[in-house]
């Protein structure tokens, strides 16, 4: 009798655990709901809401940095060697972090300007095309003189 009771309890448990059957109309409703979710334009709806809208990024502003016009005055005459061979020691913008450069007569650091003369306290530069001369003093002020014709 105990064995019969145990079998009937197990049968009752097994029948109560089985899955409830889904009616055909409920299954069709679930399929329609899935189709509606897939075809509804959720992205459009959400993108019109501020917190879900894609962030508008501005095109990066490209600042055009004009290269500064460099002149002889931008180079600083810091030493003059008057022994032979004479040379001038200058700190120039392109080489400012690496220390002074050494130039002799006929050389230059700026396009079209060449060292014409080295004196004990100054150097004289001459523009190759215009003949204009520029005197640069040791740790001092610079002066431009009137254009002089080129010597042939």
JOURPE-V559191 format. One record per helix or strand of 2 or more residues. SS is the DSSP state (alpha for helix, beta for strand). FROM is the first residue (numbers start at 1). TO is the last residue. If there is no record, write none. Layout:
BEGIN
SS;FROM;TO / SS;FROM;TO
END
This chain:
BEGIN
alpha;2;17 / alpha;24;39 / alpha;42;47 / alpha;72;74 / beta;76;81 / beta;87;91 / alpha;93;98 / beta;101;103 / beta;113;118 / beta;122;127 / beta;133;137 / beta;142;144
END
